[in-house]
Amino acid sequence: MLKPTHKIAVYMDGHINSDYGKMGSGVVRYLPNPVVGIIDRTYAGDQVKDHMPSSKEAPILASLAEAVALGAEVLILGIAPSGGRIPEEWNSVIEEALHSGMSIVNGLHDLLSPRWASYIKDPKKQWIWDVRVPQFIPQIASGKAAELSNKRVLFIGTDMAVGKMTAGLELYAHYLKNQTAVGFVATGQIGITITGKGIPLDAFKVDHACGAVEQAVLEQKEKALVLVEGQGSLLHPGSTATLPLMRGSCPTHLILCLRAEKAFLRSPDHIRIPDLNKFITLNERLCTVEGTYPQAKVVAVAANTSTLSKTEAETYIAQLEQQIQLPVTDPVRYGVQKLVDAIGPL
């Protein structure tokens, strides 16, 4: 549906600097499409670079009409509200986009097609892509990924929205640039939108989740390296995603992702993040189950230091490396070379 030539506008009203805007910031930074603008009335007149690390030149706009005037063909809903529900106040924006002839990319649990498909004016040119709709019913997982001879890297986290997808995509871009035989298994709405394929893990029935991951990994078995986008956290009471990812991918390497400034979960914020050495051991033991599955070690940490100054970030990274005796980097701020070295030769 979404072609690299489509001109996109990203709806992020009120959330361009919010954790809930991660869908929008992800597609702006990694989607190859030309971006005509970001819709956020609060910062209208600014540039994208004023609010997120991006090589793209694009203005922040006050309205959808401005984006249409600039040639936008596709509207991407760039906000991920809690629970994946579409707020009522978005209805006018969705209706305006469809009446303007735009297509829409929706990564939320609430689907647009059942309600809004009749608003499409030209089905040959216009469409709605509800990203979180599973495209197949997988077999029950069997542990076959453990038999593969390649390296499989799973990104795990201390919490939601800590940078698992970002670290994975930064690494993926590095390996592609160096012409490495690398695969990327997208497991969330942002990764699927960017790569054009993948599995919306949290939309699969629990019994099917492991099998969906396994199938996606086996489809890339010829790749020397497969990067598996992480979801959720073992620590988070609202997340069930980590175990299906572990069982389905049977990883050989783990990369721990975290927010440098966080001692507690973002929400619920009364849950303290435990000692990292103990948390690392927990993830490693759950992966291997006392040797039943491949031995997977946390080989490095990807730390999101975006809220820290340069000096604070450098101090934090040095102190954390001393604490856990593993390489630590911020892949956006300092690049991915430490992660590449930790994964090793392919």
PyMOL commands that set and color helices and strands:
alter all, ss='L'
color gray80, all
select helices_A, chain A and resi 19-30+41-43+48-50+64-69+82-84+88-99+113-119+144-147+164-177+189-195+201-203+206-218+242-249+276-288+310-324+337-343
alter helices_A, ss='H'
color red, helices_A
select strands_A, chain A and resi 8-11+35-39+60-61+74-77+103-106+128-130+151-157+182-185+225-228+253-259+297-304+328-329
alter strands_A, ss='S'
color yellow, strands_A
deselect
rebuild
show_as cartoon
